Amino acid sequence: MNKEEQDIFRAETRAWLESNCPRSMREKVQEESDYYWGGKNGTFKNEDQKIWFERMLAKGWTVPYWHKKYGGGGLSAIENKILNEEMASLGCRKPLFSFGISMLGPALQKFATEEQKDKYLPEIVKGEIRWCQGYSEPNAGSDLAGLQCRADDMGDYFLVNGSKIWTSYGNKADWIFCLVRTDFGSKKQRGISFLLIDMATEGVSTRPIKLISGKSPFTETFFNNVRVPKENLVGELNMGWSIAKYLLTHERQMIGDMGKNDEQVKTHNIAIEHIGLQNGILADTILRTELAQHEMNEAIFEMTIERAIDEAKAGNNSGATSSLFKYYGTELNMERMELQLALSGNQELVMDNPANQNGLLANAMLRSKGNSIEGGTSEIQLNIIAKNILGLPNN
Ligand SMILES: Cc1cc2nc3c(=O)[nH]c(=O)nc-3n(C[C@H](O)[C@H](O)[C@H](O)COP(=O)(O)OP(=O)(O)OC[C@H]3O[C@@H](n4cnc5c(N)ncnc54)[C@H](O)[C@@H]3O)c2cc1C
C-alpha cells in the first residue's frame, strides 16, 4: 500500500467512523459495564453500545485484522494501524472486549486444526462465546509449568480433575482455555496439554474471590470428574507448553499496550485544570518536571514500539520483545496513574464520593498495580529479558 492509498484509506475510515460511531461510544470508559464482552449471557448497557457493536461487526471490525473467512475485516497490518489511530483520535471505544480476541484466537490460528478454527474463530469475532483463562493454580503461578490440574485419557474422552485460581471473570465466561497435565512422568514442561472446556459441563464450578475493594473480578475454578471430548485438545498431546508460551506473548502484548499514550491529553488536562499555568508553564515546579519526564518516557515507549514493529517486519524479532513491552508498558501505566492522582489532589482518594465517581481515578491507580502481576510478574519479565535479549547467564 503506497502513501497515496494509505491516505485514501485513512480519509474513508475517518468518515465512516464519524458517521457511524455514536457520540456516547466516544466518551471515556468509566466503569466495567462500558465494555461489551459478549458471551451467551452478554448484555448491552444501552442501545448505543448495541448499535456500535453491530455496525463494527458488519464490517468485520470487531477483529479487523483477522481473515474474512472467519468474519474478520481482512485488514493488512498498515490498514489496521490506520484504523486504530483514527479510532484513538476520535476516542471511539473498542466494540468488543474478549480474551478470545487477544489471547486464544492467535493461539488457535497457529496451532488448531482447520475444523477447530472454523468452529471457534467466527464465534469469537461475533462475540458469541466469552472465554476465560485457566492457567494459574495455587502452587503454579510464576512457576506455571509446575501445574497439577490433570486430564486422564479415558479412551474417547479426557477426565479432568483439579483446580485453577485467579480466573478473571470465571463466573461470566462460557468456555475456558485450560492447561492440564497429561503426563506426570516426563520433564514438567513436556507433560502439559492445552484443552478447551465448556464451563457448562457437569463437574465444573467456580467460587468468587472477593478483593479488599469488595469487587470480585476473579474466581477459583474447580474440575471434578469433568468429561472433555477428545476433539477439544488443541495441538498435540503433551505439547501444550509451546501453545501456552505463544498465547502468553499475546497476553503480554495486550497488557503492555496499556502503556501507550492514549491518555497523554488527559494527564495534560488534569495538570492544567488542577495546578494551573503561570507564564504559560505549569505552576508547580516539581510536578512540571515529573510531567515532562513522564511525557518523554511515553514518547520513548511509542518510538521503541515503532522500531520493534519495523525490526519484526525485517525478520528481526527475538520473541522476547513482548516481555520487554509488558514490563515497560505496565511500569509506564503505573507511573501515569500515580501522576494523575498527584496532579488531581487528595480529594480523589475518597472512595465513596459521587463527586469523583466513587474514587474512579484511585481505583484505576490501584488496578494498574495488577497489570504488573497478571500475564507473568515484572520480575519474571525481567528474567526473560535478561536471558533472551541481554544474553545474561541463566543462574
Ligand atoms: C489482575 C490479575 C488477573 C489475573 N487473571 C488471571 C487469569 O485470568 N487466569 C490465570 O490463570 N491467572 C490469572 N492471574 C494470575 C497471574 O497469572 C499470577 O498471579 C502470576 O503469574 C503470578 O503468580 P503467583 O500469584 O502465584 O505469584 P508467585 O509466582 O508466587 O510470585 C510471588 C512473588 O515472587 C516473585 N517470583 C516468583 N518467581 C520468581 C523468580 N523466578 N525470579 C524472581 N522473582 C520471582 C514474583 O515476581 C512475585 O513477586 C491474574 C492475576 C492478576 C493480578
The ligand as an SDF file (V2000), in Angstrom:
LIG
                    3D

 53 58  0  0  0  0  0  0  0  0999 V2000
   -5.3490   -8.7900   37.7530 C   0  0  0  0  0  0  0  0  0  0  0  0
   -4.9570  -10.2240   37.5790 C   0  0  0  0  0  0  0  0  0  0  0  0
   -5.6450  -11.0430   36.6990 C   0  0  0  0  0  0  0  0  0  0  0  0
   -5.2780  -12.3960   36.5510 C   0  0  0  0  0  0  0  0  0  0  0  0
   -6.0120  -13.1900   35.7020 N   0  0  0  0  0  0  0  0  0  0  0  0
   -5.6890  -14.4910   35.5450 C   0  0  0  0  0  0  0  0  0  0  0  0
   -6.4590  -15.3430   34.6950 C   0  0  0  0  0  0  0  0  0  0  0  0
   -7.4650  -14.9170   34.1070 O   0  0  0  0  0  0  0  0  0  0  0  0
   -6.0950  -16.6300   34.5770 N   0  0  0  0  0  0  0  0  0  0  0  0
   -4.9990  -17.1460   35.1980 C   0  0  0  0  0  0  0  0  0  0  0  0
   -4.7010  -18.3300   35.0140 O   0  0  0  0  0  0  0  0  0  0  0  0
   -4.2500  -16.3810   36.0570 N   0  0  0  0  0  0  0  0  0  0  0  0
   -4.5800  -15.0680   36.2400 C   0  0  0  0  0  0  0  0  0  0  0  0
   -3.8460  -14.2650   37.1050 N   0  0  0  0  0  0  0  0  0  0  0  0
   -2.7750  -14.8750   37.8930 C   0  0  0  0  0  0  0  0  0  0  0  0
   -1.3710  -14.4460   37.4630 C   0  0  0  0  0  0  0  0  0  0  0  0
   -1.0130  -15.0430   36.2380 O   0  0  0  0  0  0  0  0  0  0  0  0
   -0.3980  -14.8570   38.6000 C   0  0  0  0  0  0  0  0  0  0  0  0
   -0.7830  -14.1050   39.7430 O   0  0  0  0  0  0  0  0  0  0  0  0
    1.0530  -14.5620   38.2560 C   0  0  0  0  0  0  0  0  0  0  0  0
    1.5010  -15.4080   37.2390 O   0  0  0  0  0  0  0  0  0  0  0  0
    1.9710  -14.7100   39.4970 C   0  0  0  0  0  0  0  0  0  0  0  0
    1.7810  -15.9360   40.1150 O   0  0  0  0  0  0  0  0  0  0  0  0
    1.5070  -16.0350   41.6940 P   0  0  0  0  0  0  0  0  0  0  0  0
    0.3740  -15.1070   42.0160 O   0  0  0  0  0  0  0  0  0  0  0  0
    1.3490  -17.4650   42.0310 O   0  0  0  0  0  0  0  0  0  0  0  0
    2.7950  -15.4160   42.3860 O   0  0  0  0  0  0  0  0  0  0  0  0
    4.1740  -16.1970   42.6820 P   0  0  0  0  0  0  0  0  0  0  0  0
    4.5900  -16.9570   41.4790 O   0  0  0  0  0  0  0  0  0  0  0  0
    4.0190  -16.9620   43.9610 O   0  0  0  0  0  0  0  0  0  0  0  0
    5.1680  -14.9960   42.8890 O   0  0  0  0  0  0  0  0  0  0  0  0
    5.2720  -14.2880   44.1280 C   0  0  0  0  0  0  0  0  0  0  0  0
    6.3900  -13.2570   44.0050 C   0  0  0  0  0  0  0  0  0  0  0  0
    7.6390  -13.9260   43.7880 O   0  0  0  0  0  0  0  0  0  0  0  0
    8.2760  -13.4290   42.6140 C   0  0  0  0  0  0  0  0  0  0  0  0
    8.9580  -14.5160   41.8990 N   0  0  0  0  0  0  0  0  0  0  0  0
    8.4880  -15.7720   41.6790 C   0  0  0  0  0  0  0  0  0  0  0  0
    9.3760  -16.4850   40.9630 N   0  0  0  0  0  0  0  0  0  0  0  0
   10.4290  -15.6660   40.7100 C   0  0  0  0  0  0  0  0  0  0  0  0
   11.6610  -15.8210   40.0100 C   0  0  0  0  0  0  0  0  0  0  0  0
   11.9890  -16.9690   39.4070 N   0  0  0  0  0  0  0  0  0  0  0  0
   12.5130  -14.7580   39.9340 N   0  0  0  0  0  0  0  0  0  0  0  0
   12.1970  -13.5730   40.5430 C   0  0  0  0  0  0  0  0  0  0  0  0
   11.0330  -13.3640   41.2370 N   0  0  0  0  0  0  0  0  0  0  0  0
   10.1550  -14.3990   41.3090 C   0  0  0  0  0  0  0  0  0  0  0  0
    7.1560  -12.8780   41.7540 C   0  0  0  0  0  0  0  0  0  0  0  0
    7.5980  -11.8950   40.8380 O   0  0  0  0  0  0  0  0  0  0  0  0
    6.2110  -12.3090   42.8020 C   0  0  0  0  0  0  0  0  0  0  0  0
    6.6240  -11.0150   43.1720 O   0  0  0  0  0  0  0  0  0  0  0  0
   -4.1980  -12.9230   37.2840 C   0  0  0  0  0  0  0  0  0  0  0  0
   -3.5040  -12.0960   38.1900 C   0  0  0  0  0  0  0  0  0  0  0  0
   -3.8770  -10.7770   38.3520 C   0  0  0  0  0  0  0  0  0  0  0  0
   -3.1280   -9.9020   39.3250 C   0  0  0  0  0  0  0  0  0  0  0  0
  1  2  1  0
  2  3  1  0
  2 52  2  0
  3  4  2  0
  4  5  1  0
  4 50  1  0
  5  6  2  0
  6  7  1  0
  6 13  1  0
  7  8  2  0
  7  9  1  0
  9 10  1  0
 10 11  2  0
 10 12  1  0
 12 13  2  0
 13 14  1  0
 14 15  1  0
 14 50  1  0
 15 16  1  0
 16 17  1  0
 16 18  1  0
 18 19  1  0
 18 20  1  0
 20 21  1  0
 20 22  1  0
 22 23  1  0
 23 24  1  0
 24 25  2  0
 24 26  1  0
 24 27  1  0
 27 28  1  0
 28 29  2  0
 28 30  1  0
 28 31  1  0
 31 32  1  0
 32 33  1  0
 33 34  1  0
 33 48  1  0
 34 35  1  0
 35 36  1  0
 35 46  1  0
 36 37  1  0
 36 45  1  0
 37 38  2  0
 38 39  1  0
 39 40  1  0
 39 45  2  0
 40 41  1  0
 40 42  2  0
 42 43  1  0
 43 44  2  0
 44 45  1  0
 46 47  1  0
 46 48  1  0
 48 49  1  0
 50 51  2  0
 51 52  1  0
 52 53  1  0
M  END
$$$$
